[in-house]
Each structure stands twice: as structure tokens, then as C-alpha cells.
């Protein structure tokens, strides 16, 4: 029995050598394949059977998520009706180590009658698949890694690498950018950073604490307590934002004023400022379309834990808290 660690290292080194050999075979057919797919207006079809079929599923998913719409089609299901979804201009990417798997070759033959061009990924040499293909992305003939050299290992690694390379080359040729990637991955880390807006995470409508400056101090406390955000917006009679009153402001006010309950909400806000001798500074706001990640940056730079959201910069429409942004996966 071999040492598992040494066996693993040997298999990985063997596959690394195979990938190097594969890279040397990439040439003009690959460039033509990129051009062919790029010029097609139809959804790409990717097929394979067995372990190659599993790689084909992954290839279709990678292509679709990087700007090249693609669908996996099982060769057997394809000849039993699924070919009906194939566009006459569709490009088929067919994966097979030997290129001679009967079910796959039959499927590709039928695809030629209803679809467009065929790109084959298989070992070099003559095969049923290569004869049907418009172009062949050739893989070197190398033994499978492992003690028995039987299970698909090296061949599937090379197939996966070649399909990834094709997807990335298409991504580059289409000028696919981060914003487009984010649209296809809205729940991913990049998607959240590039797509999530202040309006998506803010507490708005009935959830937003807001009190008119002429209301009583008690009314303001009830609003803060009822909305559970530890703050409230203070507005004037016209609904324009005057400022924000927080739990910290309340503690500061209680150290300065012996009878805060006699104050209006607006007076309480003014007396709670950090420097009451200075005229109040107009409260800043962010637009509902502001990126949430930019809201987080602004909070950290300003050392604050919440921002008021306003479409016109004057009337509050929501509140964004630091903990909401962290909960959304941006912190």
C-alpha cells in the first residue's frame, strides 16, 4: 500500500504536467471556436455523457454566468425530444475523451440536422466525433492518473480546464465586466457590493422613526422606542429633515437639562448637539440609489452608525444602519 500523501502529490503533479501539455496544443482552432461562439446569436448547447457529461454541466453553468448563454443537453434525452429546443444557429460544444462514445456520436449527428456548428473537445486523432465536428479542440493522449489509470481523472481535468479557458476567452472578447458579472450573481459577494443600494437595506415607510420638531419630548421617546432603531428623524412642519436624535443624544441631553420633558422634540435635538454653542449643522443624507457599500464606507469614515436616506436631500424616506449593512454581508 502506498503512502496516501505521496500518492496524492504524484497524481497532482501528473495532472499538472497534463495541463502543461494541453496548453501547448491550444492554437488556431481555439481562436476560431471563440469567434464562432461570439458571432452566434443563439443559446449555446453543451453535451457529454458519463464523467464528461458532469464536466459539460459545469461548463454550461460557467459559460452562462460569464455572458455566454448556454444549456446542458444529455445526448440520450436530446434524441428523444430535447433537440426541439435547439436553435438552427446554435453552436454545440461536445465533450468526450475518446470521441467515439456511441450515444454522443449519434446525438451529434442528429444535432447537425437541426442546429449549427459543432465544436468537439476530445483526444487527437480520428474519431466519430471529430469527423462530425467543424473544429476540434484537441487534448493530448495521456494516461489517467491513479494506481489503475482507469477512472477518468487526467482527462476530466484537462476537459474542465479547456472549457474554463473557452469561457474566459469569450468573457474577454465580449468585454464582460464586473457590473455584468454582478447582475448574474446578485447574491454573491461581488453582486452585493455592486448592486445592493441604500433603498434595499433601509428601514422606510412605517418602519422609519420620524417626529415633527413641534411634538413633545415624550412623543419623540415613544417614536424611538416603538420603532426599535435607537434613533428618530426630526423634521419641521413641512416635513423637511432637521436632524437625527439618537440614544447617545438622549444621554447627552439628560446630563445638560434638568427638565427635558418640558422640551419639544426640536428643542431637545438642538440642546443635545455635541457642541451646543455652535449653530446646528444640517444633517447630511444619502440617495436611495447610493451603493450600500458606499454607505458603509461613509459611515466608517465619519465614525457614525446610521445614515438618513432621502431622494431629494430634504425629506427623509428611510434609515440605513451599520448593522444592516454588516448583516447584508458587506462588513
N, C-alpha and C positions, 0 to 999 in steps of 0.2 A: 504493500500500500504506500502510495506516495504522500509526501508531506503536503497537506492542503494549501498552505501558504505558497510554497514553491510551485505547486501545480497552477494556482491562480495567477501567479506572476508570469509563468510561462505562457499561459493562454492569452493573457492581456498583451504580452509582448508580441505573440504570434499575430494577434489581430491588428496590433499597431503596424506591423510590417505589411499586413494585407492592405491596410488603408493607404499606406505609402505607395504600394504598387498600384492601387486603384487610382490615386491622384495622378500618377504618371500616364494613365490611359485616357484621362479626360482630355478631349480635344475638340475638333470642329463639330462632330455630331452633337456634342453638348450645347455648343453655341446655336446650332440650328434648332435644337429642341426648345431652347429658351425663346427663340424668335417665333417658332411655330405656335407655342402656347400663348405667347404675348399677343399675337395677331388674331387669335381665336376669340370670338365673341360669345362662345358657348361655355357652359359649365364643363370642366374637365372631369373625366372618368378615370378612376384608378382601380386596378384589379390585380388579383393574385389569389393563390389557393394555398392552404396549409400555412406554414410559417411565413411564407411570402405574402399571404393574404393579411396576416396580422400587421406586417410592415406596411402593406398598402393602405390599411385603415389609418395608420398613424400618418402616412404621407398625405392622404386626403385631408386629414384634420389640420396638419401643418400648412398645407397649401391654402386651405380656406381661411385660416386665421391670419394669413400674411398677404392677403389681397388677390389670391387666385382661387376663385370658387371651384370647389372640387367635391366629388362624391365617390364613395367606395361602392363598387358593384361586384358581388360574388359571381364568378363565372357560371356556376350552375343556375343560380337564380336569374342571371342575365338571359340565358337562352330559354327560360321558362316565363318570360313576360317582362322582366325588368328592362330589356332593351327598348321597350316602348317609351321610356323617359329620355332616351338618348337623342340629342340634337344632331342633325345632319352635319353640323360643323364642329362637333365635339372632338377633342383630342383624347385619345386613350393612352394611359401610362400603364403598361403591363409588366408585372414583376415575376420573374421565375429564374431560379438558379440555372437549371439546365436548358430552359426554353422548350422543353419537349413534353411538359405535362399535358395529357390528352384533353382534360376538361378546359384548360386555359386556351390551348391552341384552337379548339372548336369554337370557344366563345369569341376569340379574336377574329376568327374567320367570319362569324356572323356579324360582328361589330363592323367589319369593313363594308358590309352591305347597307348598313343604316347610319353609320357615323362617319367621322372624318379620318384624320391621320392617326397612326399608331406609333408610339414610342416604346421600344422594348428595353428592359433592363435585364440582362442575362449574361452568362459567360460567353466569351468569344467563340467563334466557330459557327458552323452551320447548325441551325435548329429550326423546328417548325415555327417557333415564334419569330425568330429573326427573319425568316423568309416572308412572313406576313407584315413585318413592320416597315414603316417608312424610314426609320432610323433606329440604330441600336446604340444604347449607352452600355458599352462593354465593361464587364467585370473580369478580372484575371482568374484563371483557373487555379485555385488553391485548395488544399485540403481543409476540411473543417477542423477547428481547434477542439482539443479534448482527447482523453485516453483512447476512445474508439474511433474518433474522426468520422462520426456518422451523423450525429444530431446537428441540424443547421445552427451554426454559431458564427464562424467567419463569414459565410455567405450572407447571412442576415445582417451582420454588422456593416458589411460593405453596401448592401442594398439600402439600408437605412441612411447611411452617410451620403450616398449618391442622391437619394430623394431629398434629403435635407439641403444638399448643395443646390439642387434644382429649385427648390422653394426659395432659398435665399437669393439665388441669381435672378429669379423672377421678381422677388421683392425689390431688389436693387434696380432692375430695369424699369419697373413701374414707378419708381420714385416713391415707394410706400414709406410713410413717415410715422413718427411716434403717435401723432394725433389719430391717424387712421388705425394704427395698431390698437390704441386705447378703445376706439369705438367697437372693435371686435372682442375686447377683453374688459368690459366695463367693471367687472367685479375683481379684476386683478389689481395688483399694487400700482402699476403704471396707469391703468384705467381710472382708478380712483384719483390719482394725482392730476391727471389731465382732463377729467370730465366732471368730477364732483364740484358742484357750485355751492355758494352760500345758501341759496334757496333750497338745496337738497337736504341740508342738515339743520336749518334754522328752526326755531320754535316760533311759529307765526299764528295768525288768526287768534282764536280763543286761548291758545297756549301762551301767547306773548303777554307778559305783565306790563300794564300801562296805566298810568293815573294822571289826571289833569292836575296842573300845579295849584289850582284853587281848592282842590279837595283837602280833607283834613289829614293830619298825620296818621290818625287811626286808619283811615281809608287806605293810605299808602301801605301800612303794615299788613293789612288784610289782603291787599293785592299781592304783595310779595309772598306772604305765607301761602295763599291759595294756589299760586302758580308754581311754587316749589323750585324756582330758579335762583333764589338768593339775591334777587335784584328786581327793579322795575324801571321802565322808561317813564320819564316825567315830561309831559307835553303842555303847551299853552292852550288857550281857549280855542285856537284854530287848528289844534292837532299837530302843531309843529314841535319837533323834538327840542326840549330844553336841556335835558341831561339824563344821566343814569344814576340811580340811587341803589347802592349795594349794601350787603350785610356789613362790610367794612366801614361804609359811610355811616351806618346806623351806630356802630360802636364809637366812631369818632364824634358823632353828634352828641351822644349821651355824656361824653366827657366834657363837652363845652356848654351844653344847655341844660339848665335845671328843670325847665318845664317844656320839653319837646312836644307834649301833647297839645299845646296851645298853638303850635305852628301849622301852617298849611304845608302841603307836600312840596310846593315850590320853595318856600322859606326853609324848610328842612334840608332840601337839596343844597341850597346856597350856603347854609351855615355848616354843612358837612364837608365842604371843599378842603383839600389838603392845606391850602393857603388862603384862609378866608379874607385876608387883607387885599388880595389880588382880585380883579374882576373875573367872573367865571369865564372859562374858555368854552367855546362852542363845541359840543360833543361831535366827534367825527363818526362817520358811518361808512359802510361798505355796500356796494351794489349787490342785488340778488344774484347777478351773473359773475360776481367775483369768484375766482377759483378758491375752493376750500383750502387748498394747500397754501395759497397766498394769505388767506385769513390767519392760518396757523403761524406763518412767518411774521405777520404783522403783530400778532399777539405776543410772540416771543420777543420780538424787537422792542415792543412797548411795555413789556412786562405786565400784561393785563390778561384776564381770563375770559373775557367776553367782548363781543362786538355787536353793535346795533346794525341791522340790515335796513336799508332804505332805498327805494327805487329813484327818488328824486333828491336824496340827500337831506330831506327836511322832515318827512313823515315816516315814523318807524313802521316797518312791516314785519319784523322778526328779530330774533336774538340768536346769535351763534356763540356757543360756549366752547372753551378749550377742551373740556372732557368729551363733548360731542365729536370733535374732530379726531381726538385720540381713539374714541370708540369706533369711528369710521375707518380706522387703520392708517391714519395719516401721521400719527405721533411717533 
